[in-house]
Amino acid sequence: MESYGLIEVDIFSKEVNTLNYPEVMEFRELLELVADEHGCLLISFSIDHGTVSFSFDNESLMAEIIKILNDDISYQA
C-alpha cells in the first residue's frame, strides 16, 4: 500500500487523547465517508493530545485536503 503522507490537524482540546472520545469517533466516521465517496480508504487515523493524524490511499484527495487546510490558514492570517 502506497503512502501519500500524513495530515495532522489540531482539532480537539489537548485533553482529548483517545479514539473512543465521541467527537473523535464522529470525525473518523466523516473521514471514512469521504474515503468512500472518493473510492479510496482511510489508511491511518490516530489522536495525540487533541491532534488528529490521518491519511488516505488517494494522492489527489490528500492534495485537495492539504490545499483546503492551507487556504483556511491563509484566510485566518
PDB file of N, CA, C and O in Angstrom:
ATOM      1  N   MET A   1       0.852  -1.185   0.000  1.00  0.00           N
ATOM      2  CA  MET A   1       0.000   0.000   0.000  1.00  0.00           C
ATOM      3  C   MET A   1       0.890   1.238   0.000  1.00  0.00           C
ATOM      4  O   MET A   1       1.764   1.386   0.854  1.00  0.00           O
ATOM      5  N   GLU A   2       0.663   2.114  -0.953  1.00  0.00           N
ATOM      6  CA  GLU A   2       1.461   3.325  -1.077  1.00  0.00           C
ATOM      7  C   GLU A   2       0.943   4.399  -0.127  1.00  0.00           C
ATOM      8  O   GLU A   2      -0.265   4.543   0.059  1.00  0.00           O
ATOM      9  N   SER A   3       1.860   5.147   0.470  1.00  0.00           N
ATOM     10  CA  SER A   3       1.503   6.214   1.385  1.00  0.00           C
ATOM     11  C   SER A   3       1.719   7.559   0.699  1.00  0.00           C
ATOM     12  O   SER A   3       2.699   7.749  -0.021  1.00  0.00           O
ATOM     13  N   TYR A   4       0.805   8.476   0.928  1.00  0.00           N
ATOM     14  CA  TYR A   4       0.902   9.826   0.365  1.00  0.00           C
ATOM     15  C   TYR A   4       1.090  10.864   1.458  1.00  0.00           C
ATOM     16  O   TYR A   4       0.716  12.025   1.293  1.00  0.00           O
ATOM     17  N   GLY A   5       1.664  10.447   2.567  1.00  0.00           N
ATOM     18  CA  GLY A   5       1.926  11.365   3.651  1.00  0.00           C
ATOM     19  C   GLY A   5       0.887  11.256   4.742  1.00  0.00           C
ATOM     20  O   GLY A   5       0.035  10.367   4.738  1.00  0.00           O
ATOM     21  N   LEU A   6       0.979  12.173   5.665  1.00  0.00           N
ATOM     22  CA  LEU A   6       0.116  12.192   6.833  1.00  0.00           C
ATOM     23  C   LEU A   6      -0.341  13.623   7.059  1.00  0.00           C
ATOM     24  O   LEU A   6       0.464  14.552   6.997  1.00  0.00           O
ATOM     25  N   ILE A   7      -1.613  13.801   7.318  1.00  0.00           N
ATOM     26  CA  ILE A   7      -2.156  15.122   7.621  1.00  0.00           C
ATOM     27  C   ILE A   7      -2.374  15.186   9.119  1.00  0.00           C
ATOM     28  O   ILE A   7      -2.965  14.276   9.702  1.00  0.00           O
ATOM     29  N   GLU A   8      -1.902  16.252   9.749  1.00  0.00           N
ATOM     30  CA  GLU A   8      -2.093  16.465  11.179  1.00  0.00           C
ATOM     31  C   GLU A   8      -2.870  17.760  11.376  1.00  0.00           C
ATOM     32  O   GLU A   8      -2.533  18.800  10.810  1.00  0.00           O
ATOM     33  N   VAL A   9      -3.929  17.672  12.198  1.00  0.00           N
ATOM     34  CA  VAL A   9      -4.782  18.826  12.449  1.00  0.00           C
ATOM     35  C   VAL A   9      -5.047  18.922  13.946  1.00  0.00           C
ATOM     36  O   VAL A   9      -5.503  17.962  14.567  1.00  0.00           O
ATOM     37  N   ASP A  10      -4.757  20.095  14.523  1.00  0.00           N
ATOM     38  CA  ASP A  10      -5.107  20.345  15.922  1.00  0.00           C
ATOM     39  C   ASP A  10      -6.581  20.718  15.948  1.00  0.00           C
ATOM     40  O   ASP A  10      -6.953  21.863  15.688  1.00  0.00           O
ATOM     41  N   ILE A  11      -7.412  19.736  16.265  1.00  0.00           N
ATOM     42  CA  ILE A  11      -8.847  19.955  16.149  1.00  0.00           C
ATOM     43  C   ILE A  11      -9.582  19.859  17.485  1.00  0.00           C
ATOM     44  O   ILE A  11     -10.661  20.431  17.645  1.00  0.00           O
ATOM     45  N   PHE A  12      -9.003  19.142  18.439  1.00  0.00           N
ATOM     46  CA  PHE A  12      -9.639  18.963  19.748  1.00  0.00           C
ATOM     47  C   PHE A  12      -8.757  19.570  20.830  1.00  0.00           C
ATOM     48  O   PHE A  12      -7.597  19.904  20.587  1.00  0.00           O
ATOM     49  N   SER A  13      -9.317  19.709  22.023  1.00  0.00           N
ATOM     50  CA  SER A  13      -8.524  20.218  23.138  1.00  0.00           C
ATOM     51  C   SER A  13      -7.437  19.208  23.496  1.00  0.00           C
ATOM     52  O   SER A  13      -7.556  18.021  23.190  1.00  0.00           O
ATOM     53  N   LYS A  14      -6.392  19.681  24.136  1.00  0.00           N
ATOM     54  CA  LYS A  14      -5.238  18.850  24.489  1.00  0.00           C
ATOM     55  C   LYS A  14      -5.614  17.660  25.373  1.00  0.00           C
ATOM     56  O   LYS A  14      -4.904  16.655  25.396  1.00  0.00           O
ATOM     57  N   GLU A  15      -6.722  17.769  26.095  1.00  0.00           N
ATOM     58  CA  GLU A  15      -7.154  16.693  26.991  1.00  0.00           C
ATOM     59  C   GLU A  15      -7.690  15.474  26.236  1.00  0.00           C
ATOM     60  O   GLU A  15      -7.748  14.374  26.785  1.00  0.00           O
ATOM     61  N   VAL A  16      -8.080  15.676  24.980  1.00  0.00           N
ATOM     62  CA  VAL A  16      -8.630  14.580  24.185  1.00  0.00           C
ATOM     63  C   VAL A  16      -7.471  13.743  23.665  1.00  0.00           C
ATOM     64  O   VAL A  16      -6.653  14.204  22.867  1.00  0.00           O
ATOM     65  N   ASN A  17      -7.422  12.490  24.142  1.00  0.00           N
ATOM     66  CA  ASN A  17      -6.282  11.646  23.793  1.00  0.00           C
ATOM     67  C   ASN A  17      -6.709  10.189  23.607  1.00  0.00           C
ATOM     68  O   ASN A  17      -5.922   9.272  23.844  1.00  0.00           O
ATOM     69  N   THR A  18      -7.958   9.979  23.182  1.00  0.00           N
ATOM     70  CA  THR A  18      -8.442   8.622  22.986  1.00  0.00           C
ATOM     71  C   THR A  18      -9.313   8.537  21.740  1.00  0.00           C
ATOM     72  O   THR A  18     -10.063   9.462  21.426  1.00  0.00           O
ATOM     73  N   LEU A  19      -9.203   7.422  21.043  1.00  0.00           N
ATOM     74  CA  LEU A  19     -10.031   7.209  19.855  1.00  0.00           C
ATOM     75  C   LEU A  19     -11.485   6.960  20.211  1.00  0.00           C
ATOM     76  O   LEU A  19     -12.351   7.015  19.338  1.00  0.00           O
ATOM     77  N   ASN A  20     -11.769   6.686  21.480  1.00  0.00           N
ATOM     78  CA  ASN A  20     -13.141   6.408  21.915  1.00  0.00           C
ATOM     79  C   ASN A  20     -13.916   7.657  22.312  1.00  0.00           C
ATOM     80  O   ASN A  20     -15.080   7.557  22.698  1.00  0.00           O
ATOM     81  N   TYR A  21     -13.304   8.818  22.228  1.00  0.00           N
ATOM     82  CA  TYR A  21     -13.987  10.072  22.528  1.00  0.00           C
ATOM     83  C   TYR A  21     -15.069  10.290  21.461  1.00  0.00           C
ATOM     84  O   TYR A  21     -14.775  10.174  20.271  1.00  0.00           O
ATOM     85  N   PRO A  22     -16.311  10.603  21.855  1.00  0.00           N
ATOM     86  CA  PRO A  22     -17.414  10.666  20.877  1.00  0.00           C
ATOM     87  C   PRO A  22     -17.143  11.543  19.656  1.00  0.00           C
ATOM     88  O   PRO A  22     -17.429  11.129  18.533  1.00  0.00           O
ATOM     89  N   GLU A  23     -16.601  12.740  19.851  1.00  0.00           N
ATOM     90  CA  GLU A  23     -16.346  13.617  18.709  1.00  0.00           C
ATOM     91  C   GLU A  23     -15.232  13.074  17.820  1.00  0.00           C
ATOM     92  O   GLU A  23     -15.256  13.280  16.606  1.00  0.00           O
ATOM     93  N   VAL A  24     -14.267  12.389  18.402  1.00  0.00           N
ATOM     94  CA  VAL A  24     -13.192  11.772  17.611  1.00  0.00           C
ATOM     95  C   VAL A  24     -13.778  10.655  16.749  1.00  0.00           C
ATOM     96  O   VAL A  24     -13.425  10.521  15.578  1.00  0.00           O
ATOM     97  N   MET A  25     -14.671   9.857  17.328  1.00  0.00           N
ATOM     98  CA  MET A  25     -15.318   8.787  16.568  1.00  0.00           C
ATOM     99  C   MET A  25     -16.156   9.367  15.437  1.00  0.00           C
ATOM    100  O   MET A  25     -16.177   8.807  14.341  1.00  0.00           O
ATOM    101  N   GLU A  26     -16.852  10.484  15.683  1.00  0.00           N
ATOM    102  CA  GLU A  26     -17.643  11.138  14.637  1.00  0.00           C
ATOM    103  C   GLU A  26     -16.746  11.664  13.519  1.00  0.00           C
ATOM    104  O   GLU A  26     -17.086  11.553  12.342  1.00  0.00           O
ATOM    105  N   PHE A  27     -15.598  12.239  13.889  1.00  0.00           N
ATOM    106  CA  PHE A  27     -14.677  12.762  12.881  1.00  0.00           C
ATOM    107  C   PHE A  27     -14.126  11.625  12.026  1.00  0.00           C
ATOM    108  O   PHE A  27     -14.003  11.761  10.809  1.00  0.00           O
ATOM    109  N   ARG A  28     -13.795  10.504  12.667  1.00  0.00           N
ATOM    110  CA  ARG A  28     -13.304   9.351  11.907  1.00  0.00           C
ATOM    111  C   ARG A  28     -14.380   8.855  10.931  1.00  0.00           C
ATOM    112  O   ARG A  28     -14.078   8.545   9.779  1.00  0.00           O
ATOM    113  N   GLU A  29     -15.631   8.782  11.395  1.00  0.00           N
ATOM    114  CA  GLU A  29     -16.730   8.360  10.511  1.00  0.00           C
ATOM    115  C   GLU A  29     -16.855   9.301   9.318  1.00  0.00           C
ATOM    116  O   GLU A  29     -17.084   8.853   8.195  1.00  0.00           O
ATOM    117  N   LEU A  30     -16.707  10.595   9.554  1.00  0.00           N
ATOM    118  CA  LEU A  30     -16.754  11.576   8.470  1.00  0.00           C
ATOM    119  C   LEU A  30     -15.641  11.316   7.451  1.00  0.00           C
ATOM    120  O   LEU A  30     -15.875  11.337   6.243  1.00  0.00           O
ATOM    121  N   LEU A  31     -14.433  11.070   7.951  1.00  0.00           N
ATOM    122  CA  LEU A  31     -13.318  10.790   7.053  1.00  0.00           C
ATOM    123  C   LEU A  31     -13.541   9.492   6.273  1.00  0.00           C
ATOM    124  O   LEU A  31     -13.162   9.402   5.106  1.00  0.00           O
ATOM    125  N   GLU A  32     -14.143   8.501   6.899  1.00  0.00           N
ATOM    126  CA  GLU A  32     -14.439   7.255   6.203  1.00  0.00           C
ATOM    127  C   GLU A  32     -15.488   7.460   5.114  1.00  0.00           C
ATOM    128  O   GLU A  32     -15.420   6.823   4.062  1.00  0.00           O
ATOM    129  N   LEU A  33     -16.463   8.347   5.357  1.00  0.00           N
ATOM    130  CA  LEU A  33     -17.451   8.692   4.328  1.00  0.00           C
ATOM    131  C   LEU A  33     -16.773   9.388   3.145  1.00  0.00           C
ATOM    132  O   LEU A  33     -17.077   9.097   1.988  1.00  0.00           O
ATOM    133  N   VAL A  34     -15.858  10.307   3.445  1.00  0.00           N
ATOM    134  CA  VAL A  34     -15.116  10.996   2.390  1.00  0.00           C
ATOM    135  C   VAL A  34     -14.330   9.976   1.571  1.00  0.00           C
ATOM    136  O   VAL A  34     -14.301  10.050   0.342  1.00  0.00           O
ATOM    137  N   ALA A  35     -13.698   9.031   2.249  1.00  0.00           N
ATOM    138  CA  ALA A  35     -12.945   7.986   1.542  1.00  0.00           C
ATOM    139  C   ALA A  35     -13.865   7.192   0.623  1.00  0.00           C
ATOM    140  O   ALA A  35     -13.525   6.943  -0.533  1.00  0.00           O
ATOM    141  N   ASP A  36     -15.029   6.794   1.131  1.00  0.00           N
ATOM    142  CA  ASP A  36     -15.992   6.047   0.314  1.00  0.00           C
ATOM    143  C   ASP A  36     -16.403   6.839  -0.920  1.00  0.00           C
ATOM    144  O   ASP A  36     -16.485   6.294  -2.021  1.00  0.00           O
ATOM    145  N   GLU A  37     -16.662   8.135  -0.725  1.00  0.00           N
ATOM    146  CA  GLU A  37     -17.078   8.980  -1.845  1.00  0.00           C
ATOM    147  C   GLU A  37     -15.994   9.101  -2.908  1.00  0.00           C
ATOM    148  O   GLU A  37     -16.293   9.335  -4.079  1.00  0.00           O
ATOM    149  N   HIS A  38     -14.743   8.942  -2.508  1.00  0.00           N
ATOM    150  CA  HIS A  38     -13.617   9.078  -3.454  1.00  0.00           C
ATOM    151  C   HIS A  38     -13.046   7.719  -3.858  1.00  0.00           C
ATOM    152  O   HIS A  38     -12.007   7.646  -4.514  1.00  0.00           O
ATOM    153  N   GLY A  39     -13.722   6.659  -3.468  1.00  0.00           N
ATOM    154  CA  GLY A  39     -13.292   5.326  -3.871  1.00  0.00           C
ATOM    155  C   GLY A  39     -11.931   4.923  -3.328  1.00  0.00           C
ATOM    156  O   GLY A  39     -11.155   4.249  -4.006  1.00  0.00           O
ATOM    157  N   CYS A  40     -11.649   5.341  -2.098  1.00  0.00           N
ATOM    158  CA  CYS A  40     -10.360   5.013  -1.502  1.00  0.00           C
ATOM    159  C   CYS A  40     -10.561   4.595  -0.049  1.00  0.00           C
ATOM    160  O   CYS A  40     -11.688   4.423   0.415  1.00  0.00           O
ATOM    161  N   LEU A  41      -9.458   4.438   0.650  1.00  0.00           N
ATOM    162  CA  LEU A  41      -9.506   4.003   2.046  1.00  0.00           C
ATOM    163  C   LEU A  41      -8.837   5.020   2.959  1.00  0.00           C
ATOM    164  O   LEU A  41      -7.880   5.694   2.576  1.00  0.00           O
ATOM    165  N   LEU A  42      -9.362   5.115   4.169  1.00  0.00           N
ATOM    166  CA  LEU A  42      -8.690   5.832   5.242  1.00  0.00           C
ATOM    167  C   LEU A  42      -7.678   4.835   5.801  1.00  0.00           C
ATOM    168  O   LEU A  42      -8.063   3.876   6.471  1.00  0.00           O
ATOM    169  N   ILE A  43      -6.394   5.048   5.536  1.00  0.00           N
ATOM    170  CA  ILE A  43      -5.399   4.031   5.892  1.00  0.00           C
ATOM    171  C   ILE A  43      -4.720   4.298   7.231  1.00  0.00           C
ATOM    172  O   ILE A  43      -4.020   3.432   7.756  1.00  0.00           O
ATOM    173  N   SER A  44      -4.921   5.477   7.778  1.00  0.00           N
ATOM    174  CA  SER A  44      -4.291   5.816   9.047  1.00  0.00           C
ATOM    175  C   SER A  44      -5.167   6.818   9.773  1.00  0.00           C
ATOM    176  O   SER A  44      -5.701   7.746   9.164  1.00  0.00           O
ATOM    177  N   PHE A  45      -5.316   6.624  11.095  1.00  0.00           N
ATOM    178  CA  PHE A  45      -6.079   7.564  11.914  1.00  0.00           C
ATOM    179  C   PHE A  45      -5.622   7.404  13.355  1.00  0.00           C
ATOM    180  O   PHE A  45      -5.685   6.310  13.917  1.00  0.00           O
ATOM    181  N   SER A  46      -5.161   8.499  13.952  1.00  0.00           N
ATOM    182  CA  SER A  46      -4.751   8.466  15.355  1.00  0.00           C
ATOM    183  C   SER A  46      -4.966   9.840  15.973  1.00  0.00           C
ATOM    184  O   SER A  46      -5.200  10.827  15.276  1.00  0.00           O
ATOM    185  N   ILE A  47      -4.882   9.876  17.299  1.00  0.00           N
ATOM    186  CA  ILE A  47      -5.004  11.147  18.010  1.00  0.00           C
ATOM    187  C   ILE A  47      -3.956  11.192  19.107  1.00  0.00           C
ATOM    188  O   ILE A  47      -3.680  10.193  19.772  1.00  0.00           O
ATOM    189  N   ASP A  48      -3.382  12.364  19.280  1.00  0.00           N
ATOM    190  CA  ASP A  48      -2.384  12.574  20.321  1.00  0.00           C
ATOM    191  C   ASP A  48      -2.608  13.950  20.921  1.00  0.00           C
ATOM    192  O   ASP A  48      -2.269  14.968  20.318  1.00  0.00           O
ATOM    193  N   HIS A  49      -3.178  13.970  22.104  1.00  0.00           N
ATOM    194  CA  HIS A  49      -3.436  15.214  22.834  1.00  0.00           C
ATOM    195  C   HIS A  49      -4.133  16.267  21.966  1.00  0.00           C
ATOM    196  O   HIS A  49      -3.693  17.413  21.880  1.00  0.00           O
ATOM    197  N   GLY A  50      -5.215  15.855  21.333  1.00  0.00           N
ATOM    198  CA  GLY A  50      -6.038  16.770  20.550  1.00  0.00           C
ATOM    199  C   GLY A  50      -5.660  16.898  19.092  1.00  0.00           C
ATOM    200  O   GLY A  50      -6.425  17.455  18.305  1.00  0.00           O
ATOM    201  N   THR A  51      -4.492  16.395  18.712  1.00  0.00           N
ATOM    202  CA  THR A  51      -4.046  16.465  17.320  1.00  0.00           C
ATOM    203  C   THR A  51      -4.398  15.167  16.606  1.00  0.00           C
ATOM    204  O   THR A  51      -3.942  14.088  16.986  1.00  0.00           O
ATOM    205  N   VAL A  52      -5.215  15.291  15.568  1.00  0.00           N
ATOM    206  CA  VAL A  52      -5.607  14.127  14.777  1.00  0.00           C
ATOM    207  C   VAL A  52      -4.655  13.993  13.604  1.00  0.00           C
ATOM    208  O   VAL A  52      -4.361  14.966  12.910  1.00  0.00           O
ATOM    209  N   SER A  53      -4.176  12.770  13.392  1.00  0.00           N
ATOM    210  CA  SER A  53      -3.334  12.447  12.242  1.00  0.00           C
ATOM    211  C   SER A  53      -4.074  11.425  11.400  1.00  0.00           C
ATOM    212  O   SER A  53      -4.615  10.451  11.925  1.00  0.00           O
ATOM    213  N   PHE A  54      -4.098  11.648  10.082  1.00  0.00           N
ATOM    214  CA  PHE A  54      -4.799  10.702   9.217  1.00  0.00           C
ATOM    215  C   PHE A  54      -4.221  10.742   7.816  1.00  0.00           C
ATOM    216  O   PHE A  54      -3.544  11.693   7.425  1.00  0.00           O
ATOM    217  N   SER A  55      -4.508   9.675   7.066  1.00  0.00           N
ATOM    218  CA  SER A  55      -4.118   9.651   5.663  1.00  0.00           C
ATOM    219  C   SER A  55      -5.041   8.721   4.885  1.00  0.00           C
ATOM    220  O   SER A  55      -5.637   7.789   5.425  1.00  0.00           O
ATOM    221  N   PHE A  56      -5.129   9.015   3.603  1.00  0.00           N
ATOM    222  CA  PHE A  56      -5.907   8.217   2.660  1.00  0.00           C
ATOM    223  C   PHE A  56      -4.949   7.602   1.652  1.00  0.00           C
ATOM    224  O   PHE A  56      -3.820   8.067   1.498  1.00  0.00           O
ATOM    225  N   ASP A  57      -5.395   6.564   0.969  1.00  0.00           N
ATOM    226  CA  ASP A  57      -4.570   5.966  -0.082  1.00  0.00           C
ATOM    227  C   ASP A  57      -4.897   6.563  -1.450  1.00  0.00           C
ATOM    228  O   ASP A  57      -4.929   5.858  -2.459  1.00  0.00           O
ATOM    229  N   ASN A  58      -5.140   7.869  -1.463  1.00  0.00           N
ATOM    230  CA  ASN A  58      -5.507   8.573  -2.686  1.00  0.00           C
ATOM    231  C   ASN A  58      -4.745   9.899  -2.720  1.00  0.00           C
ATOM    232  O   ASN A  58      -5.030  10.814  -1.947  1.00  0.00           O
ATOM    233  N   GLU A  59      -3.789   9.984  -3.614  1.00  0.00           N
ATOM    234  CA  GLU A  59      -2.924  11.161  -3.700  1.00  0.00           C
ATOM    235  C   GLU A  59      -3.698  12.450  -3.975  1.00  0.00           C
ATOM    236  O   GLU A  59      -3.409  13.484  -3.373  1.00  0.00           O
ATOM    237  N   SER A  60      -4.672  12.398  -4.871  1.00  0.00           N
ATOM    238  CA  SER A  60      -5.400  13.625  -5.214  1.00  0.00           C
ATOM    239  C   SER A  60      -6.283  14.086  -4.057  1.00  0.00           C
ATOM    240  O   SER A  60      -6.428  15.289  -3.841  1.00  0.00           O
ATOM    241  N   LEU A  61      -6.870  13.163  -3.317  1.00  0.00           N
ATOM    242  CA  LEU A  61      -7.675  13.547  -2.150  1.00  0.00           C
ATOM    243  C   LEU A  61      -6.781  14.168  -1.080  1.00  0.00           C
ATOM    244  O   LEU A  61      -7.135  15.186  -0.485  1.00  0.00           O
ATOM    245  N   MET A  62      -5.636  13.564  -0.838  1.00  0.00           N
ATOM    246  CA  MET A  62      -4.703  14.126   0.146  1.00  0.00           C
ATOM    247  C   MET A  62      -4.293  15.545  -0.263  1.00  0.00           C
ATOM    248  O   MET A  62      -4.261  16.451   0.569  1.00  0.00           O
ATOM    249  N   ALA A  63      -3.986  15.727  -1.529  1.00  0.00           N
ATOM    250  CA  ALA A  63      -3.591  17.050  -2.021  1.00  0.00           C
ATOM    251  C   ALA A  63      -4.718  18.061  -1.861  1.00  0.00           C
ATOM    252  O   ALA A  63      -4.471  19.206  -1.481  1.00  0.00           O
ATOM    253  N   GLU A  64      -5.943  17.656  -2.144  1.00  0.00           N
ATOM    254  CA  GLU A  64      -7.089  18.562  -2.010  1.00  0.00           C
ATOM    255  C   GLU A  64      -7.307  18.973  -0.556  1.00  0.00           C
ATOM    256  O   GLU A  64      -7.593  20.138  -0.277  1.00  0.00           O
ATOM    257  N   ILE A  65      -7.174  18.034   0.363  1.00  0.00           N
ATOM    258  CA  ILE A  65      -7.340  18.349   1.791  1.00  0.00           C
ATOM    259  C   ILE A  65      -6.251  19.318   2.238  1.00  0.00           C
ATOM    260  O   ILE A  65      -6.527  20.277   2.959  1.00  0.00           O
ATOM    261  N   ILE A  66      -5.023  19.072   1.816  1.00  0.00           N
ATOM    262  CA  ILE A  66      -3.924  19.980   2.177  1.00  0.00           C
ATOM    263  C   ILE A  66      -4.171  21.368   1.613  1.00  0.00           C
ATOM    264  O   ILE A  66      -3.915  22.364   2.290  1.00  0.00           O
ATOM    265  N   LYS A  67      -4.667  21.450   0.381  1.00  0.00           N
ATOM    266  CA  LYS A  67      -4.989  22.751  -0.225  1.00  0.00           C
ATOM    267  C   LYS A  67      -6.065  23.473   0.584  1.00  0.00           C
ATOM    268  O   LYS A  67      -5.944  24.670   0.844  1.00  0.00           O
ATOM    269  N   ILE A  68      -7.107  22.761   0.978  1.00  0.00           N
ATOM    270  CA  ILE A  68      -8.184  23.361   1.772  1.00  0.00           C
ATOM    271  C   ILE A  68      -7.642  23.872   3.104  1.00  0.00           C
ATOM    272  O   ILE A  68      -7.962  24.983   3.527  1.00  0.00           O
ATOM    273  N   LEU A  69      -6.823  23.057   3.760  1.00  0.00           N
ATOM    274  CA  LEU A  69      -6.260  23.476   5.050  1.00  0.00           C
ATOM    275  C   LEU A  69      -5.341  24.675   4.885  1.00  0.00           C
ATOM    276  O   LEU A  69      -5.364  25.587   5.712  1.00  0.00           O
ATOM    277  N   ASN A  70      -4.538  24.690   3.839  1.00  0.00           N
ATOM    278  CA  ASN A  70      -3.649  25.845   3.588  1.00  0.00           C
ATOM    279  C   ASN A  70      -4.447  27.091   3.280  1.00  0.00           C
ATOM    280  O   ASN A  70      -4.100  28.175   3.749  1.00  0.00           O
ATOM    281  N   ASP A  71      -5.510  26.963   2.500  1.00  0.00           N
ATOM    282  CA  ASP A  71      -6.365  28.121   2.187  1.00  0.00           C
ATOM    283  C   ASP A  71      -7.012  28.649   3.461  1.00  0.00           C
ATOM    284  O   ASP A  71      -7.134  29.862   3.635  1.00  0.00           O
ATOM    285  N   ASP A  72      -7.427  27.752   4.357  1.00  0.00           N
ATOM    286  CA  ASP A  72      -8.040  28.164   5.615  1.00  0.00           C
ATOM    287  C   ASP A  72      -7.043  28.900   6.481  1.00  0.00           C
ATOM    288  O   ASP A  72      -7.387  29.902   7.108  1.00  0.00           O
ATOM    289  N   ILE A  73      -5.817  28.422   6.526  1.00  0.00           N
ATOM    290  CA  ILE A  73      -4.766  29.094   7.312  1.00  0.00           C
ATOM    291  C   ILE A  73      -4.470  30.473   6.724  1.00  0.00           C
ATOM    292  O   ILE A  73      -4.305  31.443   7.464  1.00  0.00           O
ATOM    293  N   SER A  74      -4.404  30.563   5.404  1.00  0.00           N
ATOM    294  CA  SER A  74      -4.139  31.842   4.743  1.00  0.00           C
ATOM    295  C   SER A  74      -5.274  32.828   5.000  1.00  0.00           C
ATOM    296  O   SER A  74      -5.036  34.020   5.192  1.00  0.00           O
ATOM    297  N   TYR A  75      -6.506  32.325   5.003  1.00  0.00           N
ATOM    298  CA  TYR A  75      -7.675  33.171   5.218  1.00  0.00           C
ATOM    299  C   TYR A  75      -7.681  33.743   6.633  1.00  0.00           C
ATOM    300  O   TYR A  75      -8.067  34.893   6.840  1.00  0.00           O
ATOM    301  N   GLN A  76      -7.249  32.932   7.615  1.00  0.00           N
ATOM    302  CA  GLN A  76      -7.254  33.368   9.011  1.00  0.00           C
ATOM    303  C   GLN A  76      -6.154  34.374   9.308  1.00  0.00           C
ATOM    304  O   GLN A  76      -6.273  35.149  10.257  1.00  0.00           O
ATOM    305  N   ALA A  77      -5.104  34.381   8.531  1.00  0.00           N
ATOM    306  CA  ALA A  77      -3.956  35.254   8.798  1.00  0.00           C
ATOM    307  C   ALA A  77      -4.248  36.704   8.542  1.00  0.00           C
ATOM    308  O   ALA A  77      -3.375  37.552   8.725  1.00  0.00           O
TER     309      ALA A  77
END
